[in-house]
């Protein structure tokens, strides 16, 4: 699987994907932030989600002739939608499960559907209802 190809060195795979010269990955709480020379460049809900996307991009580049012409927002929506088909957690190998929860910020509450690994807690997907 393509996920297995990127799992050993997601920093290098991220640098290649986003064309970064000094890529880095920082885990901030549950989120995973990709950096370029220490500056935030992109974020994912978890490192597991990032690794899943890195693997999926390799497949999509081969199978979708229009992949590179798609905008980053469209690519992101496609990749996020594909994460629900990940059968084992890219971080620990556990089996992700669908769930529902309420998330709160300073200003509001929202019900979200989640696709997370119960073993390590990695969130692959979160969709606001």
NORPE-V135461 format. One line per field, one symbol per residue. phi: phi as a letter, one per 40 degrees, with the letter a starting at -180 (. if undefined). psi: psi as a letter, one per 20 degrees, with the letter a starting at -180 (. if undefined). A space follows every 10 residues. Layout:
BEGIN
phi=???
psi=???
END
This chain:
BEGIN
phi=.cccccdcac ccccdcccfb cbcabbcbgc cbbcbbfgcc baabcacccc ccccccdccc dcbbdcdccc cdccdccccc cccccccbcc cbgcbcbcaa abbbbcbaba cbcbbbcccb gcccaabcc
psi=qhhhhighmh gghggggjlp hmqrpppnch qpppqokipp hrqqhrhggg gghgghhhgh hhiohjghiq rhgggggggg hhhijohqpi giiroqqqrp rpqqahirqq pqpqorpigi jpphqppp.
END
